[in-house]
Amino acid sequence: MKIAPPPPPAPVPLSAGHALLDPGALSRLTEKAVREVTRQGQSANTQASYAGAMRYWAAWYGARYGQALHLPVPIPVVVQFIVDHAQRRAEDGVEAGPVKTTRKRVHRAAGGPAAPQQELVHDLPPVIDQQLVAQRYKGKLGPLALNTLVHRIAVLSKAHQVVPDMDNPCNHPGVRDLLKNVRRGYADRGVRAHKQSALTREPLEAVLATCDESPRGKRDRALLLFAWASGGRRRSEVTTATMENLHNHGARGFVYVLGRSKANQEAKDDESNHKPVSGKAAQALREWLALSGISEGPIFRRLRKGGKVTADALDPEAVRKIVQRRCALAGLPGQFSAHSLRSGFVTEAGSQDIPAIKAMLLTGHKKAETFMGYYRAGNVLKNEAGRLLDDEDD
């Protein structure tokens, strides 16, 4: 015998003045709440980066269109943003309007004759460019760096993804093809997306040699080794490291339990978030803790003049400055940042033939493609296929 389904529940009586919602669309208040939840789930670094990019979008849009920026942004606006900020070679017969930025001699294939000089142009009007610089939305006149342009588009795309079902102009095939061709054009001119130099073992040892026995030297040495040897920790992971998450295993070293981070957004306590701090890194950390007397709270702290340890944790920007200052003291060529510790760890793992899966377990990379880019850079000279002409005894 079939049992009839229960009747639907009766509508709940509404109090006077209670607004009804449309089940097929989000209200403005709900969209605002979604953005707040998303923003509060991001790290301070990510929030600052996104906020800066969206401020620029708003300033540029206001200057270009004379109105306030609202989402969703129309597709033509994104196209205009790209041609305003990306350089391209001038072509004969093109209608006047693009802004000339530089003259550059473009070379043909290696060893071939040089092509004639060509103008590089972009479409951002000089008066708007000057206003954006004067009001500190831009650092300098001219087109954006390729990395910056790609980041600005990515942030706008992310802003559209926050609200479900909002049309995302950055995903339009025309926009994606245009940005792909911008990258190709830059590559043809020998311009690549900028990457910071990697701190592999040899340059890292030179950096560590600049750390003396002072409180600042002890702290910096412990910080650099903790970040590098535990898997190339992000700077936010270093500055939020606390004694409560550090477990002492005696002569074997420490195990640090990674809290909330980019790779562990929900701060789950599972084995994949347990990171070893052993060997030289453990020794440096013990020396710093013994000198500082830290037994609870932040591990890496601000120092006053004279080396007095404060109760305040370092901020992520301080980690970048420590890396850059120590690299400068070591006289290292190249450009370095806090990310150099992370990329350097992965590159060194590739150079030493550490199985990729073991190194990736420490770094916590979610995208194998990103990890393998650094790993292959360290492993490329060990590819046996590159020695097919060599004899076995060579």
Sine and cosine of phi, psi and omega as CSV:
sin_phi,cos_phi,sin_psi,cos_psi,sin_omega,cos_omega
0.00,0.00,0.78,-0.63,0.00,-1.00
-0.98,0.18,0.65,-0.76,0.02,-1.00
-0.99,-0.16,0.80,-0.60,-0.02,-1.00
-0.92,0.38,0.63,-0.77,0.03,-1.00
-0.91,0.41,0.48,-0.88,-0.01,-1.00
-0.92,0.40,0.48,-0.88,0.03,-1.00
-0.92,0.40,0.46,-0.89,0.03,-1.00
-0.90,0.44,0.52,-0.85,0.01,-1.00
-0.91,0.42,0.53,-0.85,0.03,-1.00
-0.95,0.31,0.52,-0.85,0.04,-1.00
-0.85,0.53,0.63,-0.78,0.05,-1.00
-0.95,0.31,0.77,-0.64,0.03,-1.00
-0.85,0.53,0.69,-0.72,-0.03,-1.00
-0.99,-0.15,0.60,-0.80,0.09,-1.00
-0.98,0.19,0.35,-0.94,-0.03,-1.00
-0.88,0.47,0.68,-0.73,0.06,-1.00
1.00,0.09,0.01,1.00,-0.01,-1.00
-0.98,0.18,0.84,-0.54,-0.07,-1.00
-0.99,0.17,0.68,-0.74,0.07,-1.00
-1.00,0.05,0.55,-0.83,0.01,-1.00
-0.98,-0.21,0.43,-0.90,0.10,-1.00
-1.00,0.01,0.89,-0.45,-0.03,-1.00
-0.92,0.40,-0.24,0.97,-0.01,-1.00
-0.99,-0.12,0.05,1.00,-0.04,-1.00
-0.46,-0.89,0.43,-0.90,0.04,-1.00
-1.00,-0.03,0.65,-0.76,0.08,-1.00
-0.97,0.24,0.24,-0.97,0.03,-1.00
-0.89,0.47,-0.62,0.79,0.02,-1.00
-0.91,0.42,-0.61,0.79,0.02,-1.00
-0.93,0.37,-0.66,0.75,0.06,-1.00
-0.86,0.51,-0.66,0.76,0.03,-1.00
-0.89,0.45,-0.67,0.74,0.00,-1.00
-0.90,0.43,-0.64,0.77,0.03,-1.00
-0.88,0.48,-0.69,0.72,0.01,-1.00
-0.89,0.45,-0.63,0.78,0.00,-1.00
-0.91,0.41,-0.69,0.72,0.02,-1.00
-0.88,0.47,-0.69,0.72,0.00,-1.00
-0.89,0.45,-0.71,0.70,-0.03,-1.00
-0.90,0.44,-0.66,0.76,-0.03,-1.00
-0.96,0.29,-0.27,0.96,0.07,-1.00
-1.00,0.01,0.01,1.00,-0.01,-1.00
-0.98,-0.18,0.39,-0.92,0.06,-1.00
-0.95,0.33,0.31,-0.95,0.02,-1.00
-0.87,0.49,-0.61,0.79,0.01,-1.00
-0.90,0.44,-0.70,0.71,0.00,-1.00
-0.90,0.43,-0.68,0.73,0.02,-1.00
-0.86,0.52,-0.71,0.70,-0.02,-1.00
-0.91,0.42,-0.66,0.75,0.00,-1.00
-0.90,0.44,-0.72,0.69,-0.01,-1.00
-0.92,0.40,-0.66,0.75,-0.02,-1.00
-0.89,0.46,-0.67,0.75,0.02,-1.00
-0.89,0.45,-0.66,0.75,0.00,-1.00
-0.91,0.41,-0.67,0.75,-0.01,-1.00
-0.95,0.32,-0.52,0.85,0.11,-0.99
-0.88,0.48,-0.66,0.75,0.00,-1.00
-0.92,0.40,-0.69,0.72,0.04,-1.00
-0.82,0.57,-0.72,0.70,-0.03,-1.00
-0.90,0.43,-0.67,0.75,-0.01,-1.00
-0.92,0.39,-0.72,0.70,0.02,-1.00
-0.88,0.47,-0.71,0.70,-0.04,-1.00
-0.89,0.45,-0.68,0.74,0.02,-1.00
-0.88,0.47,-0.64,0.76,0.01,-1.00
-0.95,0.31,-0.60,0.80,-0.06,-1.00
-0.98,0.21,-0.62,0.78,-0.15,-0.99
-0.89,-0.46,-0.12,0.99,0.07,-1.00
0.93,0.36,0.46,0.89,0.02,-1.00
-0.47,-0.88,0.21,-0.98,-0.03,-1.00
-0.97,0.24,0.52,-0.86,0.00,-1.00
-0.98,0.20,0.76,-0.65,0.07,-1.00
-0.74,-0.67,0.49,-0.87,0.08,-1.00
-0.99,-0.14,0.56,-0.83,-0.03,1.00
-0.97,0.24,0.54,-0.84,0.03,-1.00
-0.99,0.14,0.72,-0.69,0.02,-1.00
-0.90,0.45,0.49,-0.87,-0.01,-1.00
-0.85,0.53,-0.70,0.71,-0.01,-1.00
-0.85,0.52,-0.48,0.87,0.02,-1.00
-0.92,0.40,-0.68,0.74,0.01,-1.00
-0.91,0.41,-0.65,0.76,0.05,-1.00
-0.87,0.49,-0.69,0.72,0.01,-1.00
-0.89,0.45,-0.64,0.77,0.01,-1.00
-0.87,0.50,-0.67,0.74,-0.03,-1.00
-0.91,0.41,-0.75,0.67,-0.04,-1.00
-0.95,0.31,-0.38,0.92,0.08,-1.00
-0.94,0.34,-0.50,0.86,-0.19,-0.98
-0.90,-0.44,-0.16,0.99,0.00,-1.00
-0.98,-0.22,0.70,-0.71,0.06,-1.00
-0.98,0.20,0.51,-0.86,0.12,-0.99
-0.54,-0.84,0.32,-0.95,0.04,-1.00
-0.97,0.23,0.67,-0.74,0.06,-1.00
-0.95,0.33,0.61,-0.79,0.04,-1.00
-0.88,-0.47,0.59,-0.81,0.00,-1.00
-0.89,0.46,0.61,-0.79,0.08,-1.00
1.00,0.07,0.02,1.00,0.00,-1.00
-0.98,0.20,0.64,-0.77,0.00,-1.00
-0.84,0.54,0.65,-0.76,-0.04,-1.00
-0.87,0.50,0.54,-0.84,0.02,-1.00
0.47,-0.89,-0.71,0.71,-0.01,-1.00
-0.87,0.49,0.51,-0.86,-0.01,-1.00
-1.00,-0.02,0.81,-0.59,0.04,-1.00
-0.98,0.21,0.73,-0.69,-0.04,-1.00
-0.91,-0.41,-0.73,0.69,-0.04,-1.00
-0.54,-0.84,0.34,-0.94,0.20,-0.98
-0.96,-0.30,0.74,-0.68,-0.09,-1.00
-0.64,-0.77,0.73,-0.68,0.09,-1.00
-0.99,0.15,0.87,-0.50,-0.05,-1.00
-0.99,-0.15,0.81,-0.58,-0.05,-1.00
-1.00,-0.01,0.55,-0.84,0.09,-1.00
-0.99,0.15,-0.36,-0.93,0.00,-1.00
-0.84,0.55,0.41,-0.91,-0.04,-1.00
-0.80,0.60,0.77,-0.64,0.03,-1.00
1.00,0.02,-0.21,0.98,-0.03,-1.00
-1.00,0.04,0.12,-0.99,0.00,-1.00
-0.94,0.35,0.48,-0.88,-0.02,-1.00
-0.97,0.23,0.62,-0.78,0.08,-1.00
-0.97,0.24,0.37,-0.93,0.02,-1.00
-0.89,0.45,0.39,-0.92,0.00,-1.00
-0.88,0.47,0.61,-0.79,0.00,-1.00
-0.77,-0.64,0.56,-0.83,0.06,-1.00
-0.97,0.23,0.64,-0.77,0.18,-0.98
-0.97,-0.24,0.77,-0.64,-0.10,-0.99
-0.79,-0.61,0.31,-0.95,0.17,-0.99
-0.52,-0.85,0.18,-0.98,-0.20,-0.98
-0.96,-0.27,0.07,1.00,0.00,-1.00
-0.95,0.31,0.88,-0.47,-0.01,-1.00
-0.84,0.54,0.67,-0.74,-0.04,-1.00
-0.83,0.56,-0.61,0.79,-0.04,-1.00
-0.90,0.43,-0.61,0.80,0.05,-1.00
-0.95,0.32,-0.65,0.76,0.02,-1.00
-0.85,0.52,-0.70,0.71,-0.01,-1.00
-0.90,0.43,-0.63,0.77,0.02,-1.00
-0.90,0.43,-0.68,0.74,-0.02,-1.00
-0.90,0.43,-0.61,0.79,0.04,-1.00
-0.95,0.32,-0.70,0.72,-0.04,-1.00
-0.88,0.47,-0.57,0.82,-0.01,-1.00
-1.00,-0.05,0.16,0.99,0.12,-0.99
0.92,0.40,0.46,0.89,0.17,-0.99
-0.99,0.13,-0.39,0.92,0.06,-1.00
-0.81,-0.58,0.44,-0.90,0.01,-1.00
-1.00,0.09,-0.50,0.86,-0.02,-1.00
-0.40,-0.91,0.27,-0.96,0.00,-1.00
-0.94,0.34,0.42,-0.91,0.09,-1.00
0.96,-0.29,-0.06,-1.00,-0.03,-1.00
-0.93,0.38,0.34,-0.94,0.07,-1.00
-0.97,0.23,0.45,-0.89,0.17,-0.99
-0.88,0.47,0.49,-0.87,-0.04,-1.00
-0.83,0.56,-0.70,0.71,0.03,-1.00
-0.85,0.53,-0.68,0.73,-0.04,-1.00
-0.92,0.39,-0.68,0.73,0.03,-1.00
-0.87,0.50,-0.74,0.67,0.00,-1.00
-0.88,0.48,-0.64,0.77,0.01,-1.00
-0.91,0.42,-0.66,0.75,-0.02,-1.00
-0.89,0.45,-0.64,0.77,0.04,-1.00
-0.92,0.39,-0.66,0.75,-0.01,-1.00
-0.89,0.45,-0.64,0.77,0.00,-1.00
-0.92,0.39,-0.67,0.74,0.05,-1.00
-0.88,0.48,-0.66,0.75,0.04,-1.00
-0.87,0.49,-0.68,0.73,0.01,-1.00
-0.89,0.45,-0.62,0.78,0.00,-1.00
-0.88,0.47,-0.56,0.83,0.03,-1.00
-0.98,0.22,-0.42,0.91,-0.01,-1.00
-0.97,0.23,-0.35,0.94,-0.06,-1.00
-0.88,0.47,-0.66,0.75,-0.03,-1.00
-1.00,-0.09,0.87,-0.50,-0.03,-1.00
-0.84,0.54,0.62,-0.79,0.09,-1.00
0.94,0.35,0.15,0.99,0.08,-1.00
-0.98,0.17,0.75,-0.66,0.03,-1.00
-0.88,0.48,0.77,-0.64,-0.04,-1.00
-0.96,-0.28,0.96,-0.29,-0.04,-1.00
-0.91,0.42,-0.42,0.91,-0.03,-1.00
-0.94,0.33,-0.31,0.95,0.03,-1.00
-1.00,-0.03,-0.02,1.00,0.02,-1.00
-0.91,0.43,0.70,-0.72,-0.03,-1.00
-0.81,0.59,-0.61,0.79,0.00,-1.00
-0.91,0.42,-0.63,0.77,0.02,-1.00
-0.93,0.36,-0.70,0.72,-0.02,-1.00
-0.90,0.43,-0.65,0.76,0.04,-1.00
-0.92,0.40,-0.64,0.77,0.01,-1.00
-0.88,0.47,-0.72,0.70,-0.01,-1.00
-0.92,0.40,-0.59,0.81,0.06,-1.00
-0.89,0.46,-0.66,0.75,0.01,-1.00
-0.95,0.32,-0.49,0.87,0.11,-0.99
-0.88,0.47,-0.72,0.70,0.02,-1.00
-0.87,0.49,-0.69,0.73,0.00,-1.00
-0.90,0.45,-0.65,0.76,0.03,-1.00
-0.89,0.46,-0.67,0.74,0.04,-1.00
-0.90,0.43,-0.66,0.75,0.00,-1.00
-0.89,0.45,-0.63,0.77,0.03,-1.00
-0.88,0.47,-0.49,0.87,0.01,-1.00
-1.00,-0.04,0.14,0.99,0.05,-1.00
0.99,0.15,0.27,0.96,0.01,-1.00
-0.98,-0.21,0.84,-0.54,0.01,-1.00
-0.91,-0.41,0.40,-0.92,0.11,-0.99
-0.85,0.53,0.75,-0.66,-0.12,-0.99
-0.95,0.32,0.69,-0.72,0.10,-0.99
-0.79,-0.61,0.63,-0.77,0.05,-1.00
-0.95,0.32,0.47,-0.88,0.02,-1.00
-0.92,0.39,0.55,-0.83,-0.02,-1.00
-1.00,0.01,0.69,-0.72,0.07,-1.00
-1.00,-0.04,1.00,0.05,0.08,-1.00
-0.99,0.16,-0.08,-1.00,-0.16,-0.99
-0.85,0.53,-0.75,0.66,-0.10,-0.99
-0.89,0.46,-0.78,0.62,0.05,-1.00
-0.92,0.40,-0.51,0.86,0.04,-1.00
-0.89,0.45,-0.65,0.76,0.02,-1.00
-0.89,0.45,-0.58,0.82,0.07,-1.00
-0.91,0.40,-0.61,0.79,0.04,-1.00
-0.92,0.39,-0.69,0.72,-0.01,-1.00
-0.90,0.44,-0.49,0.87,0.01,-1.00
-0.91,0.41,-0.30,0.95,0.02,-1.00
-0.99,0.13,-0.16,0.99,-0.04,-1.00
-1.00,0.03,0.92,-0.38,-0.04,-1.00
-1.00,0.03,-0.27,-0.96,-0.06,-1.00
-1.00,-0.01,0.11,0.99,0.05,-1.00
-0.95,0.30,0.27,-0.96,0.06,-1.00
-0.82,0.58,-0.65,0.76,0.00,-1.00
-0.92,0.40,-0.65,0.76,0.02,-1.00
-0.91,0.41,-0.66,0.75,0.02,-1.00
-0.90,0.43,-0.70,0.72,-0.01,-1.00
-0.89,0.45,-0.75,0.67,-0.05,-1.00
-0.89,0.45,-0.65,0.76,0.01,-1.00
-0.89,0.45,-0.71,0.70,0.01,-1.00
-0.89,0.45,-0.67,0.74,-0.02,-1.00
-0.89,0.45,-0.74,0.67,-0.03,-1.00
-0.88,0.47,-0.69,0.72,-0.02,-1.00
-0.95,0.31,-0.62,0.78,0.06,-1.00
-0.86,0.52,-0.75,0.66,-0.05,-1.00
-0.91,0.41,-0.69,0.73,-0.09,-1.00
-0.97,0.26,-0.80,0.59,-0.18,-0.98
-0.96,0.28,-0.37,0.93,-0.01,-1.00
-1.00,0.08,0.10,0.99,0.06,-1.00
0.85,-0.53,0.29,0.96,-0.01,-1.00
0.95,0.30,0.90,0.45,-0.07,-1.00
-0.93,0.36,0.56,-0.83,0.11,-0.99
-0.94,0.33,0.41,-0.91,-0.08,-1.00
-0.90,0.44,-0.55,0.84,0.05,-1.00
-0.92,0.40,-0.51,0.86,0.03,-1.00
-0.95,0.30,-0.51,0.86,0.03,-1.00
-0.95,0.30,-0.72,0.70,-0.10,-1.00
-0.96,0.28,-0.37,0.93,0.04,-1.00
-0.99,-0.10,0.06,1.00,0.02,-1.00
-0.92,0.39,0.76,-0.65,-0.02,-1.00
-0.80,-0.60,0.36,-0.93,0.01,-1.00
-0.90,0.45,-0.50,0.87,-0.02,-1.00
-0.90,0.44,-0.40,0.92,0.00,-1.00
-0.98,-0.21,0.09,1.00,-0.01,-1.00
-0.97,-0.26,0.85,-0.53,-0.05,-1.00
-0.92,-0.40,0.84,-0.55,-0.07,-1.00
-1.00,0.09,0.83,-0.55,0.03,-1.00
-0.91,-0.42,0.53,0.85,0.08,-1.00
0.90,0.43,-0.72,-0.70,-0.07,-1.00
-0.89,0.45,-0.35,0.94,-0.01,-1.00
-0.98,0.19,-0.25,0.97,0.02,-1.00
0.92,-0.39,-0.48,-0.88,-0.02,-1.00
-0.85,-0.52,0.33,-0.94,0.23,-0.97
-0.86,-0.52,0.84,-0.54,0.05,-1.00
-0.98,-0.21,0.79,-0.62,0.02,-1.00
-1.00,-0.06,0.92,-0.39,-0.06,-1.00
-0.93,0.36,0.79,-0.61,0.05,-1.00
-1.00,0.08,-0.53,-0.85,-0.01,-1.00
-0.91,0.42,0.76,-0.65,0.00,-1.00
-0.44,-0.90,-0.02,-1.00,0.02,-1.00
-0.86,0.51,-0.61,0.79,-0.02,-1.00
-1.00,0.03,-0.18,0.98,-0.04,-1.00
-0.70,-0.72,0.93,0.38,-0.14,-0.99
-0.88,0.47,-0.49,0.87,-0.06,-1.00
-0.99,-0.17,0.15,0.99,0.04,-1.00
0.82,0.57,0.67,0.74,0.02,-1.00
-0.95,0.32,0.67,-0.74,0.01,-1.00
-0.99,-0.14,0.99,0.11,0.09,-1.00
-0.80,-0.60,0.13,-0.99,-0.14,-0.99
-0.88,0.47,-0.46,0.89,-0.01,-1.00
-0.91,0.41,-0.30,0.95,0.01,-1.00
-0.99,-0.17,0.17,0.98,0.08,-1.00
-1.00,-0.08,0.89,-0.46,-0.10,-0.99
-0.90,-0.43,0.74,-0.67,-0.01,-1.00
-0.98,0.22,0.63,-0.77,0.15,-0.99
-0.81,-0.59,0.99,-0.14,-0.14,-0.99
-0.72,-0.69,0.07,-1.00,0.05,-1.00
0.87,0.50,-0.73,-0.69,-0.03,-1.00
-0.87,0.49,-0.57,0.82,0.00,-1.00
-0.91,0.42,-0.67,0.75,0.02,-1.00
-0.91,0.41,-0.66,0.75,0.00,-1.00
-0.89,0.47,-0.71,0.70,0.00,-1.00
-0.90,0.44,-0.62,0.78,0.00,-1.00
-0.92,0.39,-0.65,0.76,0.03,-1.00
-0.88,0.47,-0.67,0.75,-0.01,-1.00
-0.90,0.43,-0.65,0.76,0.02,-1.00
-0.92,0.40,-0.68,0.74,-0.02,-1.00
-0.92,0.38,-0.60,0.80,0.02,-1.00
-0.92,0.39,-0.67,0.74,-0.01,-1.00
-0.94,0.35,-0.68,0.74,-0.10,-0.99
-0.99,0.15,-0.41,0.91,-0.05,-1.00
0.97,0.25,0.24,0.97,-0.02,-1.00
-0.95,0.32,0.79,-0.62,0.02,-1.00
-0.77,-0.64,-0.17,0.99,0.05,-1.00
-0.45,-0.89,0.32,-0.95,0.02,-1.00
0.98,0.18,-0.36,-0.93,-0.07,-1.00
-0.87,0.50,0.64,-0.77,0.01,-1.00
-0.99,0.16,-0.69,0.73,-0.08,-1.00
-0.95,-0.32,0.90,-0.43,-0.20,-0.98
-0.83,-0.55,0.30,-0.96,0.08,-1.00
-0.93,0.36,0.51,-0.86,0.06,-1.00
-0.88,-0.48,0.63,-0.77,0.12,-0.99
-1.00,0.08,0.17,-0.99,0.08,-1.00
-0.86,0.50,0.69,-0.72,-0.07,-1.00
1.00,-0.09,-0.12,0.99,0.10,-1.00
1.00,-0.01,0.17,0.99,0.00,-1.00
-0.94,0.34,0.76,-0.64,-0.03,-1.00
-0.99,0.13,0.77,-0.64,0.02,-1.00
-1.00,-0.08,0.02,-1.00,0.06,-1.00
-1.00,0.00,-0.09,1.00,-0.13,-0.99
-1.00,0.01,0.73,-0.68,0.08,-1.00
-0.94,0.33,0.50,-0.87,0.15,-0.99
-0.89,0.45,0.46,-0.89,0.13,-0.99
-0.99,-0.14,0.28,-0.96,-0.06,-1.00
-0.83,0.55,-0.56,0.83,0.01,-1.00
-0.90,0.44,-0.55,0.83,0.02,-1.00
-0.90,0.44,-0.57,0.82,0.03,-1.00
-0.90,0.43,-0.68,0.73,0.05,-1.00
-0.86,0.51,-0.70,0.72,-0.03,-1.00
-0.91,0.41,-0.61,0.79,0.03,-1.00
-0.89,0.46,-0.73,0.68,0.01,-1.00
-0.87,0.49,-0.74,0.67,-0.05,-1.00
-0.92,0.39,-0.64,0.77,0.01,-1.00
-0.91,0.42,-0.70,0.72,-0.02,-1.00
-0.93,0.37,-0.60,0.80,0.04,-1.00
-0.91,0.41,-0.62,0.78,0.04,-1.00
-0.92,0.40,-0.67,0.74,0.03,-1.00
-0.89,0.46,-0.55,0.84,0.01,-1.00
-0.99,0.17,-0.14,0.99,0.02,-1.00
0.94,0.33,0.50,0.87,-0.04,-1.00
-0.98,0.21,0.71,-0.70,0.11,-0.99
-0.98,0.22,0.44,-0.90,0.02,-1.00
0.96,-0.29,0.03,-1.00,0.00,-1.00
-0.92,-0.40,0.78,-0.63,-0.10,-0.99
-0.83,-0.56,0.45,-0.89,0.08,-1.00
-0.53,-0.85,-0.05,-1.00,0.03,-1.00
-0.87,0.50,-0.53,0.85,0.00,-1.00
-0.91,0.41,-0.34,0.94,0.02,-1.00
-0.87,0.50,-0.48,0.88,0.05,-1.00
-0.93,0.37,-0.66,0.76,-0.03,-1.00
-0.94,0.33,-0.75,0.66,0.01,-1.00
-0.92,0.40,-0.56,0.83,0.01,-1.00
-0.92,0.39,-0.62,0.78,0.05,-1.00
-0.88,0.48,-0.73,0.68,-0.04,-1.00
-0.92,0.40,-0.68,0.73,0.00,-1.00
-0.89,0.46,-0.66,0.75,0.02,-1.00
-0.92,0.38,-0.59,0.81,0.06,-1.00
-0.88,0.48,-0.65,0.76,0.07,-1.00
-0.91,0.40,-0.65,0.76,-0.01,-1.00
-0.90,0.43,-0.57,0.82,-0.02,-1.00
-1.00,-0.06,0.19,0.98,0.04,-1.00
0.86,0.51,0.50,0.86,0.11,-0.99
-0.94,0.35,0.77,-0.64,0.02,-1.00
-0.78,0.62,0.73,-0.69,-0.08,-1.00
-0.83,0.56,-0.62,0.78,-0.05,-1.00
-0.90,0.43,-0.58,0.81,0.01,-1.00
-0.93,0.36,-0.67,0.74,0.01,-1.00
-0.92,0.38,-0.62,0.78,-0.03,-1.00
-0.93,0.37,-0.50,0.87,0.06,-1.00
-0.89,0.45,-0.54,0.84,0.02,-1.00
-0.98,0.17,-0.66,0.75,-0.05,-1.00
-0.95,0.31,-0.56,0.83,-0.04,-1.00
0.98,0.19,0.32,0.95,0.04,-1.00
-0.85,0.52,0.71,-0.70,0.08,-1.00
-1.00,0.03,-0.48,0.88,-0.02,-1.00
-0.96,-0.28,0.91,-0.41,-0.01,-1.00
-0.89,0.46,-0.52,0.86,-0.02,-1.00
-0.88,0.48,-0.68,0.73,0.02,-1.00
-0.90,0.43,-0.73,0.68,0.01,-1.00
-0.86,0.51,-0.75,0.67,-0.10,-1.00
-0.92,0.39,-0.44,0.90,0.06,-1.00
-0.86,0.50,-0.69,0.72,0.04,-1.00
-0.97,0.24,-0.62,0.79,-0.05,-1.00
-0.89,0.45,-0.71,0.70,-0.01,-1.00
-0.91,0.42,-0.53,0.85,0.02,-1.00
-0.87,0.49,-0.55,0.83,0.02,-1.00
-0.99,0.10,-0.36,0.93,-0.13,-0.99
-0.97,-0.24,-0.08,1.00,-0.19,-0.98
-0.87,0.48,-0.61,0.79,-0.05,-1.00
-0.97,0.23,-0.10,1.00,0.01,-1.00
-0.99,-0.17,0.14,0.99,0.01,-1.00
-0.97,0.24,0.91,-0.41,-0.06,-1.00
-0.87,0.49,-0.43,0.90,-0.02,-1.00
-0.91,0.42,-0.29,0.96,0.04,-1.00
-0.99,0.11,0.03,1.00,-0.04,-1.00
-0.82,-0.57,0.56,0.83,-0.04,-1.00
-0.92,0.40,-0.38,0.93,0.01,-1.00
-1.00,0.02,-0.16,0.99,-0.06,-1.00
-0.99,0.13,0.54,-0.84,0.13,-0.99
-0.99,0.17,0.35,-0.94,-0.04,-1.00
-0.88,0.47,-0.49,0.87,-0.05,-1.00
-1.00,0.10,-0.18,0.98,-0.05,-1.00
-0.94,0.33,0.00,0.00,0.00,0.00
